[in-house]
Amino acid sequence: MAITKPFRRLSARVGHSKLSTKSFIHIKNGIYREKVLIDSFLTHIRLVGESVENTVLTFGDYAGKENMGTFRSYSLKILGDDIAVENMTIENSAGEVGQAVALHVEGDRCIFRNCRILGNQDTLYAAGQKSRQYFSDCCISGTTDFIFGASTAIFDHCTLHSIRNSYITAASTPKGNKFGYVFLNCQLTAEPGVDKVYLGRPWRDYARVVFIDCEMGRHILQQGWHNWDHPERQKTVYYGEFNSKGPTTSPANRVGWSHQLSRKESGKYRIQTIFRQESNSWKPVEAL
């Protein structure tokens, strides 16, 4: 499918020097084969695709290609603050070649609604030690560590789709951060034949991941979590669940160093609480 008007290249539009401080960009249906960088000096941009299935940004870089590292393999990289993306597919098409990032986000107060984020290993790099990110009604698919990084991120009513046996999350939450990745009312699904998937393993010592009111398929292993062969991390990570539903979610079978939250404890995981940073609170529902 040819790239459709009004512009031939998406990167040319989002990188345009005359963008206002609050820019709305409508992206028509089409397949945009390119790498797009929204740099740190570009803020308050809203990208809205014509349809999630047919507005597709895709590229096929991967770690090891021409000495490329994981963090340069992105299809879309967002460093600017206050960026919103809606109704789009963001894809890394490299296939099963190792680390290949589709979406790399380090900006603060970034929102993704009704998007598909597709890849294999390392699909979504939700990064930035002080970055807050909100994903709503998105589908994220991949294999090993396909959601990874240091940000504080909420995944609200999202689908997490495993395409191979492996790990869903690899958080690297900084020491001292109260929240890392929080999954609210999500569905965990898998391709046929996939039957050995962990909820997460710690990329760094203080990883924090919590699942609340999530529906988990049979592919999720009963033990739930893995220590990445670093047993000392069991003392510093925080992996928790509340009201997980599914055939393999019995608390009795979870690893002993994970947590089952009480109803009172789960009440602390409200959007306004998670995204409060000192005097700098953020309500993504009001941001658009």
Secondary structure, 3 states (H helix, E strand, C coil): CCCCCCCCCHHHHHCCCCCCCCEEEEECCEEEECCEEECCCCCCEEEEECCCCCEEEEECCCCCHHHCCHHHCCCEEECCCCEEEECCEEEECCCCCCECCCEEECCCCEEEECCEEECCECCEEECCCCCEEEEECCEEEECCCCEEECCEEEEECCEEEECCCCEEEEECCCCCCCCCEEEECCEEEECCCCCCEEEECCCCCCCEEEEECCEECCCECCCCECCCCCHHHHHCCEEEEECCECCCCCHHHCCCCCEECCHHHHCCCCHHHHCCECCECCCHHHCC
